[in-house]
């Protein structure tokens, strides 16, 4: 394992690697839209900004997942500029260069006793973007001081339940250490706050809980399916800290895998355990997970023809632990039949 990196650490986005010691503080105007701010601990950090430019045919998303303290409820929220899984955006790109701001959405999924799922795409007439605010129709993500506030006012699909509530995320630390996922500097990932506290309060459905949350972001200059074939990711809270493991297969057949441990404002690089197969999803979607021993499927949270989200038990550092896990097949995403099915889950306004 390599050395540690400070909370305010920053990397050159074109380097694709993290160095072993303390490195220079972040500067404004970076590709990920970082800006100066203060984390819960009061350290100067590079908080992501919502109005960073996105290239034609490109994308940027902000991802949150969380689990309640009692383990009974969970959620994921993803804000998209240039929705990478949008059939409308893909269709527009096939004809000419497409504007990502015409394909924005805030995807919300609730898990537990009251399951809900919503993702409505909107064009630039329904979007407001500035440094601290991302409004998509009636829903919004906003930075207020040290907390990320999310206002949700959506309609679910395929059953048209209302989904209305608020979410507040308070990062323990904010990290600024992006990692390049390809060899050409076109795709990046950054763990913004691997550990945070979350407050969830919904009116529709009636739901309120507190728990631990995770927040990261991705961005790229080309469609995700142009750079990658498969994508596997997990995060787990362990005694050593929040561990994140990535394994991507590029379109040329090469792979990149990396592991990071985040704790107390520092990052430790770790080896990535081998991939183990999981049972296939309902649609025949193959699933693999990194683990030091045979994994165990606890629950399938999302099961789509090209994507699954799972709650699994794996082994890290010689001990069992539970993890959020995702498997993605971009080759399946491009299938014409899948593209025909997607609008039934992802309606579009505008």
LUMVOFI-893288 format. One line per 2 residues: their letters; for each residue x, y, z of C-alpha. Coordinates in steps of 0.001 Angstrom, whole numbers. Example, Ala and Ser with C-alpha at 12.3 -4.5 7.8 and 13.67 -1.06 7.14 Angstrom:
BEGIN
as) 12300,-4500,7800; 13670,-1060,7140
# end
This chain:
BEGIN
xx) 0,0,0; 1090,3538,-674
xx) 1141,6463,1728; -1568,8806,2880
xx) -3108,11877,1284; -4441,14838,3253
xx) -8090,15894,3329; -7446,18871,1077
xx) -5503,16702,-1370; -5815,17349,-5059
xx) -4452,15559,-8094; -3777,16546,-11653
xx) -6747,15051,-13490; -4524,13927,-16332
xx) -2212,11933,-14114; -4593,9051,-13453
xx) -2807,8175,-10212; -2438,9291,-6651
xx) 965,10117,-5263; 2194,8777,-1965
xx) 2401,11892,202; 808,15257,735
xx) 166,17136,-2440; -753,20635,-3501
xx) -4071,22174,-2354; -6865,22436,-4935
xx) -7196,25335,-7328; -10418,26787,-8779
xx) -11381,26107,-12376; -10533,22392,-12419
xx) -12273,19902,-14720; -14437,18557,-11913
xx) -15700,22009,-10986; -14125,22047,-7528
xx) -14350,25179,-5460; -13097,26211,-2053
xx) -15312,25383,898; -15257,23938,4386
xx) -15931,20365,5424; -17414,19375,8755
xx) -13936,19373,10286; -13273,22944,9118
xx) -10464,22121,6690; -10177,24014,3422
xx) -11300,21624,719; -12448,21603,-2896
xx) -16202,21220,-2783; -17659,20240,-6185
xx) -19609,22895,-8019; -22631,22182,-10156
xx) -21943,24612,-12999; -18651,23116,-14231
xx) -18734,22840,-18048; -19702,19541,-19666
xx) -18500,18743,-23193; -20896,17946,-26032
xx) -21877,14256,-25810; -20338,14255,-22318
xx) -21765,13803,-18847; -21461,14642,-15184
xx) -23275,13029,-12287; -23423,13355,-8500
xx) -24209,10118,-6660; -25445,9506,-3093
xx) -26327,6272,-1370; -27296,5737,2266
xx) -28517,3182,4794; -30571,3897,7902
xx) -29049,3299,11326; -31445,407,11940
xx) -30608,-1181,8575; -34269,-1199,7475
xx) -34212,1561,4829; -31889,2785,2099
xx) -31788,5178,-819; -29804,6308,-3804
xx) -29976,9738,-5451; -28169,10665,-8684
xx) -28180,14085,-10328; -27325,13975,-14052
xx) -26180,16606,-16527; -26022,14595,-19720
xx) -27875,11529,-18430; -25626,8625,-19411
xx) -28487,6079,-19390; -30988,8227,-21267
xx) -32388,6705,-24481; -33193,10244,-25657
xx) -29599,11438,-25174; -28219,8359,-26923
xx) -30588,8862,-29860; -29566,12526,-30146
xx) -25867,11598,-30114; -26294,9133,-32962
xx) -27290,11956,-35331; -24957,14773,-34264
xx) -23196,16301,-31287; -25727,16615,-28481
xx) -25953,19193,-25677; -25814,17511,-22241
xx) -27868,20295,-20617; -30836,19123,-22723
xx) -30743,15781,-20920; -30822,16322,-17149
xx) -32502,14379,-14372; -32505,13659,-10654
xx) -32970,9937,-10102; -34328,8861,-6693
xx) -34740,5294,-5425; -36049,4304,-1989
xx) -35464,807,-588; -37058,-935,2344
xx) -40682,-1041,3446; -41674,1764,1047
xx) -39963,1240,-2291; -40140,4047,-4829
xx) -38267,4880,-8048; -38395,8068,-10127
xx) -36364,9531,-12972; -37843,12186,-15261
xx) -35562,13764,-17841; -35854,17484,-18632
xx) -34282,19847,-21138; -32424,23100,-20521
xx) -35622,25152,-20285; -36341,23373,-16986
xx) -32798,23516,-15606; -31005,26024,-13357
xx) -27294,25611,-12718; -24885,27701,-10685
xx) -21978,27017,-8368; -24087,25754,-5468
xx) -27447,24899,-7054; -28713,22293,-9504
xx) -32450,22577,-10156; -34189,20079,-12430
xx) -37863,20940,-12735; -39408,20828,-9230
xx) -36435,19002,-7636; -33046,20417,-6664
xx) -29639,19716,-5139; -28127,22640,-3196
xx) -25064,23277,-1080; -25888,25296,2052
xx) -22750,25855,4077; -21297,22457,4911
xx) -24407,20447,3984; -25877,19215,715
xx) -29656,19711,678; -31823,17790,-1781
xx) -35461,18715,-2412; -37397,15962,-4154
xx) -40717,16462,-5927; -41109,13724,-8526
xx) -43614,11237,-9901; -42675,7580,-9899
xx) -42720,5183,-12833; -44192,2868,-13932
xx) -46777,3389,-11140; -47402,7160,-10793
xx) -46892,7546,-7032; -45847,10962,-5774
xx) -42323,11115,-4362; -41869,14221,-2202
xx) -39425,14949,569; -36115,16390,1670
xx) -32679,14920,2254; -29792,16589,4064
xx) -26221,15256,3867; -23443,16427,6185
xx) -19999,15238,5068; -17519,14159,7728
xx) -14706,15072,5309; -14638,16233,1696
xx) -11906,14696,-457; -10424,16118,-3647
xx) -8474,13338,-5356; -9965,12464,-8779
xx) -8927,9270,-10553; -8756,8829,-14317
xx) -10643,5723,-15435; -9305,5525,-18987
xx) -5945,6154,-20683; -7007,9252,-22640
xx) -8205,11534,-19842; -11857,11396,-20920
xx) -13453,9715,-17886; -12957,10522,-14193
xx) -14257,9504,-10785; -13974,11309,-7460
xx) -15063,10239,-3982; -16384,13541,-2603
xx) -17481,12366,842; -17098,8619,1434
xx) -18650,9014,4895; -21413,11461,5820
xx) -24492,11650,8016; -27868,11840,6335
xx) -31312,13066,7416; -34218,11720,5352
xx) -37734,13176,5683; -40432,12306,3139
xx) -44071,13368,3010; -44942,10984,151
xx) -44460,8279,1233; -44446,8966,4981
xx) -40873,8154,5906; -38215,9561,8206
xx) -34836,8143,9224; -31174,8932,9925
xx) -28080,7046,8892; -24691,6996,7174
xx) -24263,8129,3574; -21713,8104,758
xx) -21231,10725,-1979; -19127,10593,-5155
xx) -19182,12001,-8680; -18215,11033,-12239
xx) -17659,13069,-15365; -16525,12501,-18931
xx) -16039,14051,-22354; -17682,11247,-24348
xx) -20528,8740,-23882; -19863,6172,-21182
xx) -20484,3308,-23624; -17782,4609,-25956
xx) -15135,4151,-23288; -16277,1036,-21413
xx) -17880,-2391,-21826; -18372,-3387,-18174
xx) -18236,-1628,-14828; -18187,-3030,-11287
xx) -18061,-884,-8156; -18598,-1311,-4444
xx) -18246,592,-1198; -18152,-822,2321
xx) -17781,659,5787; -15102,-1263,7699
xx) -12960,-851,10803; -10211,603,8606
xx) -12546,3170,7058; -14804,3464,4025
xx) -13397,1199,1328; -14139,1721,-2373
xx) -13217,-864,-5020; -13493,-247,-8767
xx) -13052,-2608,-11721; -13752,-1375,-15269
xx) -13362,-3127,-18610; -12654,-717,-21453
xx) -13899,-1088,-25009; -10455,-2236,-26158
xx) -10598,-5131,-23686; -8104,-3694,-21196
xx) -9051,-3373,-17528; -8393,-952,-14724
xx) -8982,-1767,-11071; -8141,179,-7941
xx) -9020,307,-4275; -9041,3165,-1788
xx) -9599,3402,1971; -10915,6740,3283
xx) -10657,7583,6982; -9996,10683,9088
xx) -9327,12848,6043; -6685,10544,4575
xx) -6635,8126,1643; -4803,4815,1629
xx) -4400,2865,-1600; -5068,-861,-1312
xx) -4835,-3931,-3483; -8052,-5056,-5153
xx) -9208,-8611,-4355; -10141,-10924,-7197
xx) -13560,-10866,-8824; -16081,-13517,-7781
xx) -19298,-14341,-9647; -22696,-13590,-8139
xx) -26002,-15144,-9273; -27296,-13590,-12482
xx) -30121,-11094,-12293; -33691,-11631,-13444
xx) -32769,-10336,-16919; -29688,-12567,-17127
xx) -27376,-9723,-16201; -23996,-11086,-15079
xx) -22698,-9843,-11723; -19208,-10017,-10240
xx) -17838,-8573,-7028; -14355,-8053,-5599
xx) -13823,-10025,-2408; -11095,-11923,-557
xx) -13462,-14884,-98; -16668,-16169,-1666
xx) -19329,-13425,-1483; -22950,-13808,-457
xx) -25875,-12019,-2058; -28023,-10380,618
xx) -30536,-8499,-1511; -31004,-7251,-5057
xx) -31993,-3579,-4900; -32226,-2885,-8645
xx) -32441,-5471,-11414; -32488,-4100,-14963
xx) -31432,-5613,-18314; -28095,-3757,-18240
xx) -27634,-2775,-14600; -27955,-4193,-11078
xx) -27545,-2650,-7634; -27052,-5082,-4783
xx) -26514,-5453,-1060; -23815,-8114,-632
xx) -21616,-9656,2030; -17951,-9770,1049
xx) -14625,-10277,2795; -12066,-7464,3186
xx) -8932,-7504,5346; -9809,-11028,6423
xx) -13203,-10053,7853; -16776,-10230,6513
xx) -18530,-6937,5818; -21594,-5685,3997
xx) -21292,-3577,854; -23289,-1577,-1668
xx) -22417,-3056,-5068; -23206,-2184,-8692
xx) -22688,-4043,-11964; -23131,-2355,-15328
xx) -22987,-3676,-18908; -22683,-921,-21520
xx) -22894,-3464,-24343; -26329,-4473,-23035
xx) -27289,-805,-22651; -26698,-286,-26411
xx) -29019,-3163,-27354; -31930,-1754,-29456
xx) -34494,-3740,-27443; -33206,-2232,-24180
xx) -33330,1244,-25715; -36987,678,-26631
xx) -37810,-334,-23045; -36107,2535,-21221
xx) -38692,5317,-21867; -41234,3369,-19790
xx) -39013,3964,-16724; -37550,7304,-17793
xx) -40182,9746,-19128; -39055,13054,-20607
xx) -40400,16587,-20270; -39471,18952,-23091
# end
